Amino acid sequence: MKLDYKFYLGLLIGVVFLYLALHKVDFVQMALVFSRIKWPLIIVAIVLTYLTYVTRMFRWKLLMAPIKETKYRNLFSAIAIGFGANNMFPVRLGELVRAYTLAKMEKVRSSAVLATIVIERVFDILTVLGMLVFVLFFVTFPEAYGSFVVGLRAAGIASVAAMAVLIAFLVLLEKNRDRAMVIVGFLSRPLPARYRLRIESMVTSFADGLNILYHGRKLLGVVFFSILTWLVIAAFYWVILFSFDISLPFIAAVFVTVLIAFAVSLPAPPGYIGTFHAAARYALVFYALPASEAAGVGIVMHALTGMTA
């Protein structure tokens, strides 16, 4: 199989971030951190991870409703398979696996299912941006973190801009498909004809998954389960902190969640190796944890995320 530049870029980014995650870490001290783990709380954290599968399942059922009334077990299975694939393949290819899996189980078009996953990601990013705003308002950053705060705000602004463009295109695709297809045709013009036709065909069927925009009650349900999912994710990190006898406020777990969410959106090796670890370490160092301790906790967070995917 031929690997493209995205694979090598992700590998390079992963190596750089892994170096940052382990830079100036005392590995003996980091190993000692693991001896403090309270295993009953680790079990609670694992339960919370699977709970996010359940909340995502309910959200996805609402998004799929305009296309087909899907079975809960098929939704749950597709989510588990897709998340597992994300740990094995780079650049979030697990999302394509998830779409294909559900499409095959429910006998619907993969492109329509993929449209619901894109909408999921829109709601995920909007929720994380809301958490970022909460962090920027309620976390007091020391002056030494001035450049970091600027970078965090810049990332938030860039994400808002990208989401605005994507939402505008999705609305245009639903309300005026012909005009949207003109834009798609213009953007795909440099590509060979066979790729242009394939893209146009995918976008046309992709529009079928956008009917959720006209179902007010279901849309509110999607918003509710999006917020609930990310609060459970933050609770997962919070419980892991307590499993190490680290008592921090819930806002600290929200801060960890936001940084990890931004970090894993970067190209990276399978399983977000490097980017995840660096985000977890520096988020915890901000709360005055020693680098070795923070790196060890980050490794456990990543391991539990991967084991339950």
Steps between C-alpha positions, in 0.01 A plus 500: 500500500639837401525747787442867423654809655230517771633179654857628514385843621298337776797281593729803520251697710453201728876464557539873573211504747616179666840664552325801657292269720807319635746789501677535838296216647656289775391150397565356847269761654245440226503126574443570870187695407341180368528337844249753636218392270170421673359225280133532603505856360664372180202267461268800544696685229461204262124498565488872419679436170237247398233742617623742232430225245142490627451878483653503151269215402190696605626809315578306185155340502348849495727604212416183306123533556430698179683231301385182673380378839819325607552230763683589820723192488614586147579857601695386807692237303592749225622753759715239675645377169567854377672607821710185494599574141608852601757335727637293210485742207626859462306821417172379660432237235292328765219744420482359148502150644216599734293640213559194282421261787164659584411541132558129444306400814203727422518473119520875434746710298839553664508862385173576682636341817825693458297823486364427848855443628608836357207664680605314816846651469349847454311461828807354670717792398235754599471332841878500549510867397236570764717325755799706380306822557410373848869427571617840375244675722536294817866392505753758617814462292836614643685768305758238394224332299419813299619359165320173571171682560549694175557172317195342661283795402641493147416130473150574621451783250634288215266216598202737515587635153534151355173391660322809365614416146401135537160579653433757226579240233282236669206742518556599136517133401166435665319815383652551154670183384557626146699802618696286745587258220631792292741578784602134525558490124715813513713372789545156344584636152879437533434128562474232226150448362445163670572651843276802432208274410558287809511806727186649347318168538607473864392857582161446335422193710673662798222761507252231604651497846431870558125469557561515876533878459121515457407290804499742794437252781757253367748785455458596866559137590823502299615813687413339836687176431799692358537699823439190713762300306772758558410546866535123545838514323611773742371288790708208365819707526393633841453149641844398368651797685334384822629148439851648546395691814511825300224728626424768243175684423277378216607802293848342489352193332317727257831673423667161437208402275527815289876471451481132409210564260703764314816287505342185356348701215854536360637240258662231714592131504223247575359539850608867520837394642701807594238768455277355773790454742640850452159664548432301817844572646498876443139540613589333831832685537292818486339382825847470660542126457866397454582414139573134579171458686302679229659285227416181692137603548480588129624152408227340711235729351611404149522130583146491641368690201667252265408186694130582497487613135 
